[in-house]
């Protein structure tokens, strides 16, 4: 079991849709994998018990599937 969140990635584009960040497109980080995402690609929230995050936190679509379905789509 991991005790802390992964390091946050940096960049100027969303890792999922490649939208460029700017004044109207804010950066968000997936609390499970640390990838950098736009709002559209990070709308899902879920608690991450292994990081002691008991309230729902922002996660990317891939991590949401991994955490809820065990990676099966």
Backbone atoms as SQL, in Angstrom:
CREATE TABLE atoms (id INTEGER PRIMARY KEY, chain TEXT, resi INTEGER, resn TEXT, atom TEXT, x REAL, y REAL, z REAL);
INSERT INTO atoms VALUES
  (1, 'A', 1, 'UNK', 'N', 0.843, -1.181, 0.000),
  (2, 'A', 1, 'UNK', 'CA', 0.000, 0.000, 0.000),
  (3, 'A', 1, 'UNK', 'C', 0.890, 1.245, 0.000),
  (4, 'A', 2, 'UNK', 'N', 0.620, 2.171, -0.905),
  (5, 'A', 2, 'UNK', 'CA', 1.370, 3.420, -0.971),
  (6, 'A', 2, 'UNK', 'C', 0.896, 4.352, 0.129),
  (7, 'A', 3, 'UNK', 'N', 1.795, 5.135, 0.658),
  (8, 'A', 3, 'UNK', 'CA', 1.425, 6.018, 1.749),
  (9, 'A', 3, 'UNK', 'C', 1.238, 7.466, 1.314),
  (10, 'A', 4, 'UNK', 'N', 1.654, 7.803, 0.087),
  (11, 'A', 4, 'UNK', 'CA', 1.475, 9.175, -0.369),
  (12, 'A', 4, 'UNK', 'C', 1.178, 9.198, -1.860),
  (13, 'A', 5, 'UNK', 'N', 0.612, 10.310, -2.288),
  (14, 'A', 5, 'UNK', 'CA', 0.259, 10.474, -3.694),
  (15, 'A', 5, 'UNK', 'C', 1.515, 10.534, -4.562),
  (16, 'A', 6, 'UNK', 'N', 1.392, 10.161, -5.839),
  (17, 'A', 6, 'UNK', 'CA', 2.546, 10.246, -6.743),
  (18, 'A', 6, 'UNK', 'C', 2.896, 11.703, -7.030),
  (19, 'A', 7, 'UNK', 'N', 4.117, 11.969, -7.505),
  (20, 'A', 7, 'UNK', 'CA', 4.476, 13.349, -7.855),
  (21, 'A', 7, 'UNK', 'C', 3.613, 13.840, -9.017),
  (22, 'A', 8, 'UNK', 'N', 3.318, 15.128, -9.017),
  (23, 'A', 8, 'UNK', 'CA', 2.500, 15.702, -10.073),
  (24, 'A', 8, 'UNK', 'C', 3.337, 15.984, -11.308),
  (25, 'A', 9, 'UNK', 'N', 2.784, 15.651, -12.470),
  (26, 'A', 9, 'UNK', 'CA', 3.429, 15.936, -13.753),
  (27, 'A', 9, 'UNK', 'C', 3.264, 17.421, -14.074),
  (28, 'A', 10, 'UNK', 'N', 4.097, 17.916, -14.952),
  (29, 'A', 10, 'UNK', 'CA', 3.998, 19.305, -15.384),
  (30, 'A', 10, 'UNK', 'C', 3.914, 19.322, -16.904),
  (31, 'A', 11, 'UNK', 'N', 3.480, 20.426, -17.451),
  (32, 'A', 11, 'UNK', 'CA', 3.391, 20.552, -18.891),
  (33, 'A', 11, 'UNK', 'C', 2.481, 21.688, -19.293),
  (34, 'A', 12, 'UNK', 'N', 2.316, 21.867, -20.588),
  (35, 'A', 12, 'UNK', 'CA', 1.470, 22.945, -21.086),
  (36, 'A', 12, 'UNK', 'C', 0.255, 22.418, -21.840),
  (37, 'A', 13, 'UNK', 'N', 0.093, 21.076, -21.879),
  (38, 'A', 13, 'UNK', 'CA', -1.043, 20.468, -22.561),
  (39, 'A', 13, 'UNK', 'C', -1.633, 19.349, -21.717),
  (40, 'A', 14, 'UNK', 'N', -2.932, 19.116, -21.907),
  (41, 'A', 14, 'UNK', 'CA', -3.628, 18.021, -21.238),
  (42, 'A', 14, 'UNK', 'C', -3.070, 16.686, -21.732),
  (43, 'A', 15, 'UNK', 'N', -2.819, 15.763, -20.814),
  (44, 'A', 15, 'UNK', 'CA', -2.267, 14.457, -21.168),
  (45, 'A', 15, 'UNK', 'C', -3.270, 13.586, -21.921),
  (46, 'A', 16, 'UNK', 'N', -4.583, 13.876, -21.814),
  (47, 'A', 16, 'UNK', 'CA', -5.574, 13.046, -22.504),
  (48, 'A', 16, 'UNK', 'C', -6.022, 13.630, -23.838),
  (49, 'A', 17, 'UNK', 'N', -6.414, 14.902, -23.872),
  (50, 'A', 17, 'UNK', 'CA', -6.957, 15.471, -25.119),
  (51, 'A', 17, 'UNK', 'C', -5.994, 16.444, -25.797),
  (52, 'A', 18, 'UNK', 'N', -4.869, 16.728, -25.196),
  (53, 'A', 18, 'UNK', 'CA', -3.816, 17.632, -25.680),
  (54, 'A', 18, 'UNK', 'C', -4.236, 19.104, -25.749),
  (55, 'A', 19, 'UNK', 'N', -5.344, 19.478, -25.076),
  (56, 'A', 19, 'UNK', 'CA', -5.745, 20.889, -25.036),
  (57, 'A', 19, 'UNK', 'C', -4.623, 21.705, -24.402),
  (58, 'A', 20, 'UNK', 'N', -4.374, 22.884, -24.960),
  (59, 'A', 20, 'UNK', 'CA', -3.324, 23.765, -24.432),
  (60, 'A', 20, 'UNK', 'C', -3.888, 24.538, -23.242),
  (61, 'A', 21, 'UNK', 'N', -3.119, 24.590, -22.153),
  (62, 'A', 21, 'UNK', 'CA', -3.551, 25.316, -20.971),
  (63, 'A', 21, 'UNK', 'C', -3.328, 26.803, -21.162),
  (64, 'A', 22, 'UNK', 'N', -4.236, 27.584, -20.598),
  (65, 'A', 22, 'UNK', 'CA', -4.138, 29.031, -20.694),
  (66, 'A', 22, 'UNK', 'C', -5.126, 29.677, -19.744),
  (67, 'A', 23, 'UNK', 'N', -5.545, 30.882, -20.069),
  (68, 'A', 23, 'UNK', 'CA', -6.448, 31.640, -19.213),
  (69, 'A', 23, 'UNK', 'C', -7.790, 30.934, -19.053),
  (70, 'A', 24, 'UNK', 'N', -8.312, 30.361, -20.127),
  (71, 'A', 24, 'UNK', 'CA', -9.628, 29.718, -20.062),
  (72, 'A', 24, 'UNK', 'C', -9.563, 28.212, -19.837),
  (73, 'A', 25, 'UNK', 'N', -8.400, 27.615, -19.943),
  (74, 'A', 25, 'UNK', 'CA', -8.242, 26.169, -19.730),
  (75, 'A', 25, 'UNK', 'C', -7.251, 25.952, -18.593),
  (76, 'A', 26, 'UNK', 'N', -7.806, 25.662, -17.405),
  (77, 'A', 26, 'UNK', 'CA', -6.973, 25.512, -16.215),
  (78, 'A', 26, 'UNK', 'C', -6.373, 24.122, -16.116),
  (79, 'A', 27, 'UNK', 'N', -5.254, 24.042, -15.389),
  (80, 'A', 27, 'UNK', 'CA', -4.582, 22.764, -15.134),
  (81, 'A', 27, 'UNK', 'C', -5.192, 22.091, -13.906),
  (82, 'A', 28, 'UNK', 'N', -5.367, 20.782, -13.992),
  (83, 'A', 28, 'UNK', 'CA', -5.803, 19.967, -12.865),
  (84, 'A', 28, 'UNK', 'C', -4.926, 18.723, -12.845),
  (85, 'A', 29, 'UNK', 'N', -4.734, 18.147, -11.670),
  (86, 'A', 29, 'UNK', 'CA', -3.931, 16.929, -11.558),
  (87, 'A', 29, 'UNK', 'C', -4.786, 15.775, -11.068),
  (88, 'A', 30, 'UNK', 'N', -4.584, 14.612, -11.656),
  (89, 'A', 30, 'UNK', 'CA', -5.204, 13.392, -11.160),
  (90, 'A', 30, 'UNK', 'C', -4.526, 13.061, -9.835),
  (91, 'A', 31, 'UNK', 'N', -5.318, 12.876, -8.787),
  (92, 'A', 31, 'UNK', 'CA', -4.749, 12.602, -7.463),
  (93, 'A', 31, 'UNK', 'C', -4.257, 11.161, -7.333),
  (94, 'A', 32, 'UNK', 'N', -4.553, 10.328, -8.325),
  (95, 'A', 32, 'UNK', 'CA', -4.103, 8.932, -8.271),
  (96, 'A', 32, 'UNK', 'C', -2.793, 8.727, -9.027),
  (97, 'A', 33, 'UNK', 'N', -2.676, 9.273, -10.253),
  (98, 'A', 33, 'UNK', 'CA', -1.464, 9.050, -11.056),
  (99, 'A', 33, 'UNK', 'C', -0.596, 10.294, -11.202),
  (100, 'A', 34, 'UNK', 'N', -1.151, 11.482, -10.928),
  (101, 'A', 34, 'UNK', 'CA', -0.377, 12.716, -11.014),
  (102, 'A', 34, 'UNK', 'C', -0.366, 13.377, -12.378),
  (103, 'A', 35, 'UNK', 'N', -1.029, 12.753, -13.373),
  (104, 'A', 35, 'UNK', 'CA', -1.018, 13.341, -14.720),
  (105, 'A', 35, 'UNK', 'C', -1.733, 14.688, -14.735),
  (106, 'A', 36, 'UNK', 'N', -1.334, 15.546, -15.663),
  (107, 'A', 36, 'UNK', 'CA', -1.878, 16.884, -15.826),
  (108, 'A', 36, 'UNK', 'C', -3.027, 16.833, -16.828),
  (109, 'A', 37, 'UNK', 'N', -4.183, 17.390, -16.434),
  (110, 'A', 37, 'UNK', 'CA', -5.389, 17.288, -17.245),
  (111, 'A', 37, 'UNK', 'C', -6.160, 18.599, -17.281),
  (112, 'A', 38, 'UNK', 'N', -6.994, 18.748, -18.312),
  (113, 'A', 38, 'UNK', 'CA', -7.924, 19.871, -18.364),
  (114, 'A', 38, 'UNK', 'C', -9.184, 19.478, -17.581),
  (115, 'A', 39, 'UNK', 'N', -10.086, 20.435, -17.378),
  (116, 'A', 39, 'UNK', 'CA', -11.312, 20.161, -16.621),
  (117, 'A', 39, 'UNK', 'C', -12.147, 19.070, -17.291),
  (118, 'A', 40, 'UNK', 'N', -12.255, 19.144, -18.608),
  (119, 'A', 40, 'UNK', 'CA', -13.077, 18.186, -19.350),
  (120, 'A', 40, 'UNK', 'C', -12.609, 16.748, -19.141),
  (121, 'A', 41, 'UNK', 'N', -11.325, 16.556, -19.000),
  (122, 'A', 41, 'UNK', 'CA', -10.754, 15.210, -18.866),
  (123, 'A', 41, 'UNK', 'C', -10.546, 14.793, -17.411),
  (124, 'A', 42, 'UNK', 'N', -11.040, 15.593, -16.467),
  (125, 'A', 42, 'UNK', 'CA', -10.858, 15.245, -15.051),
  (126, 'A', 42, 'UNK', 'C', -12.113, 15.551, -14.239),
  (127, 'A', 43, 'UNK', 'N', -13.256, 15.153, -14.767),
  (128, 'A', 43, 'UNK', 'CA', -14.524, 15.461, -14.099),
  (129, 'A', 43, 'UNK', 'C', -14.922, 14.430, -13.048),
  (130, 'A', 44, 'UNK', 'N', -14.273, 13.287, -13.040),
  (131, 'A', 44, 'UNK', 'CA', -14.666, 12.221, -12.118),
  (132, 'A', 44, 'UNK', 'C', -13.942, 12.357, -10.783),
  (133, 'A', 45, 'UNK', 'N', -14.655, 11.979, -9.727),
  (134, 'A', 45, 'UNK', 'CA', -14.082, 12.022, -8.381),
  (135, 'A', 45, 'UNK', 'C', -14.384, 10.722, -7.658),
  (136, 'A', 46, 'UNK', 'N', -13.434, 10.297, -6.830),
  (137, 'A', 46, 'UNK', 'CA', -13.582, 9.053, -6.077),
  (138, 'A', 46, 'UNK', 'C', -12.620, 9.100, -4.884),
  (139, 'A', 47, 'UNK', 'N', -12.997, 8.513, -3.750),
  (140, 'A', 47, 'UNK', 'CA', -12.035, 8.423, -2.641),
  (141, 'A', 47, 'UNK', 'C', -10.885, 7.487, -3.025),
  (142, 'A', 48, 'UNK', 'N', -9.684, 7.782, -2.546),
  (143, 'A', 48, 'UNK', 'CA', -8.529, 6.912, -2.784),
  (144, 'A', 48, 'UNK', 'C', -8.011, 6.493, -1.411),
  (145, 'A', 49, 'UNK', 'N', -8.531, 5.393, -0.926),
  (146, 'A', 49, 'UNK', 'CA', -8.258, 4.927, 0.429),
  (147, 'A', 49, 'UNK', 'C', -6.771, 4.662, 0.648),
  (148, 'A', 50, 'UNK', 'N', -6.065, 4.128, -0.358),
  (149, 'A', 50, 'UNK', 'CA', -4.644, 3.804, -0.171),
  (150, 'A', 50, 'UNK', 'C', -3.782, 5.039, 0.066),
  (151, 'A', 51, 'UNK', 'N', -4.278, 6.223, -0.300),
  (152, 'A', 51, 'UNK', 'CA', -3.573, 7.473, -0.028),
  (153, 'A', 51, 'UNK', 'C', -4.191, 8.202, 1.163),
  (154, 'A', 52, 'UNK', 'N', -5.112, 7.540, 1.873),
  (155, 'A', 52, 'UNK', 'CA', -5.824, 8.114, 3.011),
  (156, 'A', 52, 'UNK', 'C', -6.653, 9.329, 2.594),
  (157, 'A', 53, 'UNK', 'N', -7.162, 9.293, 1.357),
  (158, 'A', 53, 'UNK', 'CA', -8.050, 10.337, 0.846),
  (159, 'A', 53, 'UNK', 'C', -9.466, 9.769, 0.900),
  (160, 'A', 54, 'UNK', 'N', -10.152, 10.003, 2.012),
  (161, 'A', 54, 'UNK', 'CA', -11.446, 9.377, 2.250),
  (162, 'A', 54, 'UNK', 'C', -12.608, 10.128, 1.621),
  (163, 'A', 55, 'UNK', 'N', -12.395, 11.375, 1.240),
  (164, 'A', 55, 'UNK', 'CA', -13.412, 12.141, 0.523),
  (165, 'A', 55, 'UNK', 'C', -13.096, 12.049, -0.964),
  (166, 'A', 56, 'UNK', 'N', -14.112, 12.144, -1.827),
  (167, 'A', 56, 'UNK', 'CA', -13.853, 12.070, -3.274),
  (168, 'A', 56, 'UNK', 'C', -12.881, 13.157, -3.737),
  (169, 'A', 57, 'UNK', 'N', -11.912, 12.750, -4.550),
  (170, 'A', 57, 'UNK', 'CA', -10.924, 13.669, -5.125),
  (171, 'A', 57, 'UNK', 'C', -10.894, 13.485, -6.640),
  (172, 'A', 58, 'UNK', 'N', -10.381, 14.484, -7.337),
  (173, 'A', 58, 'UNK', 'CA', -10.334, 14.485, -8.802),
  (174, 'A', 58, 'UNK', 'C', -9.394, 13.401, -9.321),
  (175, 'A', 59, 'UNK', 'N', -9.876, 12.613, -10.282),
  (176, 'A', 59, 'UNK', 'CA', -9.053, 11.590, -10.927),
  (177, 'A', 59, 'UNK', 'C', -9.300, 11.618, -12.430),
  (178, 'A', 60, 'UNK', 'N', -8.335, 11.116, -13.199),
  (179, 'A', 60, 'UNK', 'CA', -8.502, 11.029, -14.652),
  (180, 'A', 60, 'UNK', 'C', -9.420, 9.849, -14.988),
  (181, 'A', 61, 'UNK', 'N', -9.839, 9.775, -16.232),
  (182, 'A', 61, 'UNK', 'CA', -10.745, 8.707, -16.665),
  (183, 'A', 61, 'UNK', 'C', -10.114, 7.328, -16.520),
  (184, 'A', 62, 'UNK', 'N', -8.835, 7.211, -16.835),
  (185, 'A', 62, 'UNK', 'CA', -8.147, 5.917, -16.736),
  (186, 'A', 62, 'UNK', 'C', -8.103, 5.451, -15.289),
  (187, 'A', 63, 'UNK', 'N', -7.702, 6.336, -14.383),
  (188, 'A', 63, 'UNK', 'CA', -7.617, 5.953, -12.968),
  (189, 'A', 63, 'UNK', 'C', -8.992, 5.670, -12.385),
  (190, 'A', 64, 'UNK', 'N', -10.012, 6.388, -12.830),
  (191, 'A', 64, 'UNK', 'CA', -11.366, 6.110, -12.356),
  (192, 'A', 64, 'UNK', 'C', -11.742, 4.675, -12.710),
  (193, 'A', 65, 'UNK', 'N', -11.457, 4.270, -13.949),
  (194, 'A', 65, 'UNK', 'CA', -11.751, 2.893, -14.362),
  (195, 'A', 65, 'UNK', 'C', -10.941, 1.887, -13.550),
  (196, 'A', 66, 'UNK', 'N', -9.675, 2.168, -13.331),
  (197, 'A', 66, 'UNK', 'CA', -8.818, 1.263, -12.556),
  (198, 'A', 66, 'UNK', 'C', -9.349, 1.128, -11.131),
  (199, 'A', 67, 'UNK', 'N', -9.725, 2.246, -10.523),
  (200, 'A', 67, 'UNK', 'CA', -10.167, 2.237, -9.130),
  (201, 'A', 67, 'UNK', 'C', -11.564, 1.646, -8.951),
  (202, 'A', 68, 'UNK', 'N', -12.424, 1.777, -9.960),
  (203, 'A', 68, 'UNK', 'CA', -13.792, 1.270, -9.818),
  (204, 'A', 68, 'UNK', 'C', -13.994, -0.100, -10.448),
  (205, 'A', 69, 'UNK', 'N', -13.299, -0.366, -11.540),
  (206, 'A', 69, 'UNK', 'CA', -13.513, -1.618, -12.266),
  (207, 'A', 69, 'UNK', 'C', -12.297, -2.529, -12.239),
  (208, 'A', 70, 'UNK', 'N', -11.246, -2.097, -11.617),
  (209, 'A', 70, 'UNK', 'CA', -10.016, -2.881, -11.619),
  (210, 'A', 70, 'UNK', 'C', -9.333, -2.877, -12.972),
  (211, 'A', 71, 'UNK', 'N', -9.597, -1.851, -13.791),
  (212, 'A', 71, 'UNK', 'CA', -8.950, -1.732, -15.091),
  (213, 'A', 71, 'UNK', 'C', -9.679, -2.424, -16.225),
  (214, 'A', 72, 'UNK', 'N', -10.826, -3.048, -15.944),
  (215, 'A', 72, 'UNK', 'CA', -11.588, -3.737, -16.990),
  (216, 'A', 72, 'UNK', 'C', -12.584, -2.764, -17.579),
  (217, 'A', 73, 'UNK', 'N', -12.580, -2.607, -18.925),
  (218, 'A', 73, 'UNK', 'CA', -13.548, -1.708, -19.543),
  (219, 'A', 73, 'UNK', 'C', -14.616, -2.459, -20.280);
